[in-house]
Amino acid sequence: MHSAKPPPEPPTRDGDQVGRTPPKFGLNGFLITSAPKAAACRTIRQIAAQADREGDDGFAHSQAEFVTTHA
């Protein structure tokens, strides 16, 4: 078994203090540990059914904008 790494040291300055702009992305994830697999699949479908569609559309738009800008 691998041992966990200690957490990184906290930053001494915020990015905006050194001229960096904040990133324009976010990340969400789920770890579903249901057994059997059918129960895990039901859980995933329930999560998807409750997803914020407006947020999804906004994310898709921002990704398209990024790709267009950085192509």
C-alpha positions, 0 to 999 in steps of 0.5 A, a space after each residue: 500500500 502506498 503512503 499518502 503524500 503530505 499536503 503541499 505548503 500553502 501559497 505565500 501569495 495569491 496569483 493576482 498579486 504576482 500578475 496571474 489571472 485565475 483559471 477559467 475552469 472547474 472540476 467536479 467528480 464523483 466516486 461511487 462505491 456501490 455494489 453491485 454494479 447495477 446499484 452504482 449505475 442507478 446512482 449515476 443516473 440519479 445524479 445526472 437527472 439532478 444536474 444543473 442543465 443551465 450550468 452544463 450549457 454555460 460550461 459547454 459554451 465556455 469550452 467552445 469559446 476557449 477552443 475558438 480563441 486558442 485554435 
